[in-house]
């Protein structure tokens, strides 16, 4: 007969019931940390210590820079998505307003309004593409 294990509902729902306990995790982490630090130190020569510290700081700088770029690149994504979503209704209303200018005899103003609404709609729809291009340019620099 199998042993019955009681699990709290909250632990079951967030998935922590099958993860190792903190004390077990600390023992494993300490063991791996000690082995990971001691093996390279045992194999290294006296001059390798400074270069190892420099490479760790350089790697940390690259990780922080990459994370910062990622956060900044996607900071305006919600605003961009909202603008893309409302651009069609707004452009439609502006174009209809341009058609009213035809009714009032101002055809030059009507064409200008309709063209500006169409161009604005296209640029707003392409703005996520522009942001991705700028992000790729930033990554390549």
KAQUI-V789939 format. One record per residue. N is the residue number from 1. RES is the residue in one letter. OMEGA is omega in radians with two decimals (NA if undefined). D_FIRST is the distance of its C-alpha to the first C-alpha in whole Angstrom. Layout:
N|RES|OMEGA|D_FIRST ; N|RES|OMEGA|D_FIRST
This chain:
1|X|-3.10|0 ; 2|X|3.13|4 ; 3|X|-3.14|7 ; 4|X|3.14|9 ; 5|X|3.12|13 ; 6|X|-3.11|16 ; 7|X|3.07|19 ; 8|X|-3.08|22 ; 9|X|-3.12|24 ; 10|X|3.11|27 ; 11|X|3.12|25 ; 12|X|-3.07|23 ; 13|X|-3.14|26 ; 14|X|3.01|28 ; 15|X|-3.10|26 ; 16|X|-3.11|25 ; 17|X|-3.10|22 ; 18|X|3.10|21 ; 19|X|-3.14|24 ; 20|X|3.12|24 ; 21|X|-3.08|26 ; 22|X|-3.13|29 ; 23|X|3.10|29 ; 24|X|-3.14|27 ; 25|X|3.12|30 ; 26|X|3.12|33 ; 27|X|3.14|32 ; 28|X|-3.13|31 ; 29|X|3.13|35 ; 30|X|-3.14|36 ; 31|X|3.13|35 ; 32|X|3.13|36 ; 33|X|3.13|40 ; 34|X|3.14|41 ; 35|X|-3.12|40 ; 36|X|3.13|42 ; 37|X|-3.02|45 ; 38|X|-3.10|45 ; 39|X|3.10|45 ; 40|X|3.13|48 ; 41|X|3.13|50 ; 42|X|-3.09|50 ; 43|X|-3.01|51 ; 44|X|3.04|54 ; 45|X|-3.09|57 ; 46|X|-3.10|59 ; 47|X|-3.07|61 ; 48|X|-3.07|58 ; 49|X|-3.12|56 ; 50|X|-3.13|59 ; 51|X|3.09|58 ; 52|X|3.12|55 ; 53|X|3.12|55 ; 54|X|-3.13|58 ; 55|X|3.09|55 ; 56|X|-3.14|52 ; 57|X|3.09|55 ; 58|X|3.12|56 ; 59|X|3.12|53 ; 60|X|3.11|52 ; 61|X|3.12|55 ; 62|X|3.13|54 ; 63|X|3.14|51 ; 64|X|3.13|53 ; 65|X|3.13|56 ; 66|X|3.12|53 ; 67|X|3.12|51 ; 68|X|3.11|54 ; 69|X|3.14|56 ; 70|X|-3.13|53 ; 71|X|-3.12|53 ; 72|X|-3.12|57 ; 73|X|-3.08|56 ; 74|X|-3.13|54 ; 75|X|-3.08|55 ; 76|X|-3.12|57 ; 77|X|3.12|55 ; 78|X|3.12|54 ; 79|X|3.12|58 ; 80|X|3.14|59 ; 81|X|3.10|56 ; 82|X|-3.14|58 ; 83|X|3.11|61 ; 84|X|-3.10|60 ; 85|X|-3.09|59 ; 86|X|-3.07|62 ; 87|X|-3.14|65 ; 88|X|3.12|65 ; 89|X|-3.13|66 ; 90|X|3.13|68 ; 91|X|3.12|70 ; 92|X|3.14|70 ; 93|X|3.14|72 ; 94|X|3.11|74 ; 95|X|3.08|75 ; 96|X|3.05|76 ; 97|X|3.07|78 ; 98|X|3.09|80 ; 99|X|3.07|81 ; 100|X|3.08|83 ; 101|X|3.05|85 ; 102|X|-3.11|86 ; 103|X|-3.13|87 ; 104|X|3.07|89 ; 105|X|3.13|91 ; 106|X|-3.03|89 ; 107|X|3.11|88 ; 108|X|3.12|88 ; 109|X|3.12|86 ; 110|X|3.14|84 ; 111|X|3.12|83 ; 112|X|-3.14|82 ; 113|X|-3.13|80 ; 114|X|3.12|78 ; 115|X|3.13|78 ; 116|X|3.11|77 ; 117|X|3.12|74 ; 118|X|3.12|73 ; 119|X|3.10|73 ; 120|X|3.12|71 ; 121|X|-3.13|68 ; 122|X|-3.13|68 ; 123|X|3.11|68 ; 124|X|3.12|65 ; 125|X|3.14|63 ; 126|X|-3.09|64 ; 127|X|3.06|63 ; 128|X|3.09|59 ; 129|X|3.11|61 ; 130|X|-3.14|63 ; 131|X|3.11|61 ; 132|X|3.11|59 ; 133|X|3.12|62 ; 134|X|3.11|63 ; 135|X|3.13|59 ; 136|X|3.09|59 ; 137|X|3.11|63 ; 138|X|3.11|62 ; 139|X|-3.08|59 ; 140|X|-3.12|61 ; 141|X|NA|64
